[in-house]
Amino acid sequence: MIKLVLATRNKNKIREFNVLFKELSSLDITVLSLDDIGFYGDIEENGSTFEENAISKASLPAKLGYIGIADDSGLCVNALDGAPGVYSARFSGGSDEDNNDLLLEKLKGESDRSAKYVCAMACVFPDHSNDFTVRGECYGKILTKRVGEGGFGYDPLFYFEPFGKTFAQIELSKKNKVSHRAMAMHSLIKKLSKVFENDK
């Protein structure tokens, strides 16, 4: 069995990764959390890119001898030169509601409301022999008001053209097939499978 440590304490995320690995890979992989390996320190995000933050987080379990994986994601709006970007979660310094309010304020009068959700994932090995990053992107536009009750973050404002709905209106099972995180996870699993197949 191959043990990977996802640099998170979020049990739902751990469960999601385990399910996807079973669905998409023939390898016997189990995903553990930081709590599972007894790491209770802080997880810092000081990078200027999603990739830098993902590598920094994935390096935590790698330093303890595990294969570490991590993700970092956010919203990039073209009219704001890619902001809020890596600062998406702390854009306003307040809640998701505050972040959405600030985004709407900054986009007042803008005709170009195109945007994309970005997710970078990193895999870091203890000996750094096969380290890599992958990226998933999902394109949409920012509405002028919130629509939908589901999702989180900027989902009520993020309109996804192929479904004709915001991410806050789309069922989670459908969203998980088209989201930036889903794209990145598929790439991560494909790359990891190649690494382990080559090691056999």
ZAMARGU-4260 file (C-alpha; in steps of 0.2 Angstrom, whole numbers, plus 5000, padded with zeros to 4 digits):
<rodrens>
0) 5000/5000/5000 | 5006/5018/4996 | 5003/5031/5009 | 5001/5049/5004 | 4999/5063/5016
5) 4987/5077/5011 | 4993/5093/5020 | 4976/5097/5027 | 4965/5093/5043 | 4949/5094/5032
10) 4941/5076/5034 | 4930/5079/5019 | 4944/5083/5008 | 4953/5068/5013 | 4938/5057/5010
15) 4936/5065/4992 | 4954/5061/4988 | 4953/5043/4994 | 4937/5041/4983 | 4945/5048/4968
20) 4961/5038/4969 | 4950/5022/4970 | 4940/5028/4955 | 4955/5034/4944 | 4970/5023/4949
25) 4973/5005/4950 | 4986/5008/4963 | 4983/5004/4981 | 4984/5021/4988 | 4978/5028/5005
30) 4977/5046/5009 | 4981/5052/5027 | 4979/5069/5035 | 4991/5079/5045 | 4982/5074/5061
35) 4985/5056/5056 | 5004/5058/5056 | 5004/5068/5072 | 5008/5085/5064 | 4999/5099/5073
40) 5010/5114/5068 | 5004/5129/5057 | 5001/5128/5038 | 5008/5144/5031 | 5004/5151/5014
45) 5017/5165/5010 | 5019/5161/4991 | 5016/5173/4977 | 5008/5159/4966 | 4996/5145/4969
50) 5011/5133/4965 | 5022/5140/4978 | 5009/5138/4991 | 5005/5121/4986 | 5023/5116/4986
55) 5026/5124/5003 | 5012/5114/5011 | 5016/5098/5003 | 5034/5099/5009 | 5028/5098/5027
60) 5024/5079/5027 | 5039/5076/5015 | 5051/5083/5029 | 5044/5069/5040 | 5047/5056/5028
65) 5030/5055/5019 | 5025/5058/5001 | 5016/5075/5003 | 5002/5082/4992 | 4993/5098/4994
70) 4983/5111/4984 | 4980/5129/4984 | 4966/5138/4974 | 4958/5154/4971 | 4949/5166/4959
75) 4957/5176/4946 | 4948/5190/4938 | 4954/5197/4921 | 4948/5215/4925 | 4958/5215/4941
80) 4974/5209/4934 | 4972/5192/4941 | 4966/5197/4958 | 4961/5191/4971 | 4972/5176/4966
85) 4982/5169/4980 | 4973/5181/4992 | 4956/5175/4987 | 4952/5168/5005 | 4958/5184/5013
90) 4953/5196/5000 | 4944/5208/5012 | 4951/5202/5028 | 4933/5196/5033 | 4921/5182/5028
95) 4916/5175/5012 | 4901/5187/5011 | 4914/5202/5014 | 4925/5195/5000 | 4910/5194/4988
100) 4905/5212/4993 | 4923/5218/4989 | 4923/5209/4973 | 4907/5217/4967 | 4913/5234/4973
105) 4929/5233/4963 | 4920/5227/4947 | 4907/5241/4947 | 4906/5248/4929 | 4918/5234/4922
110) 4912/5227/4905 | 4924/5213/4906 | 4919/5201/4920 | 4928/5186/4914 | 4936/5175/4927
115) 4943/5158/4931 | 4945/5147/4946 | 4963/5140/4948 | 4969/5125/4958 | 4987/5120/4959
120) 4992/5104/4967 | 5009/5098/4972 | 5017/5082/4976 | 5033/5082/4986 | 5044/5066/4990
125) 5055/5065/5005 | 5070/5063/4993 | 5063/5076/4980 | 5066/5063/4967 | 5049/5065/4958
130) 5042/5081/4964 | 5029/5089/4952 | 5015/5102/4951 | 4999/5101/4941 | 4986/5114/4938
135) 4967/5114/4934 | 4957/5129/4928 | 4938/5132/4926 | 4932/5147/4916 | 4917/5158/4919
140) 4911/5176/4923 | 4907/5186/4938 | 4889/5191/4939 | 4883/5208/4947 | 4873/5199/4961
145) 4874/5183/4970 | 4863/5168/4963 | 4861/5152/4972 | 4862/5145/4990 | 4875/5131/4988
150) 4894/5131/4987 | 4906/5142/4996 | 4918/5157/4993 | 4914/5166/4977 | 4903/5152/4970
155) 4887/5163/4971 | 4895/5175/4959 | 4904/5163/4948 | 4893/5159/4932 | 4898/5143/4923
160) 4892/5145/4905 | 4891/5126/4900 | 4878/5123/4914 | 4870/5141/4913 | 4871/5142/4932
165) 4882/5149/4945 | 4893/5136/4955 | 4881/5140/4970 | 4867/5132/4959 | 4876/5117/4953
170) 4874/5100/4962 | 4890/5096/4971 | 4892/5079/4961 | 4891/5089/4945 | 4902/5103/4951
175) 4915/5090/4956 | 4917/5084/4938 | 4920/5101/4930 | 4928/5111/4944 | 4946/5118/4944
180) 4950/5106/4958 | 4943/5091/4949 | 4954/5095/4934 | 4969/5097/4945 | 4966/5080/4954
185) 4964/5071/4938 | 4981/5077/4932 | 4989/5073/4949 | 4982/5055/4950 | 4988/5052/4932
190) 5006/5059/4935 | 5007/5049/4952 | 5001/5033/4944 | 5015/5035/4931 | 5028/5038/4944
195) 5023/5023/4954 | 5021/5012/4938 | 5039/5016/4933 | 5045/5012/4950 | 5038/4994/4949
</rodrens>
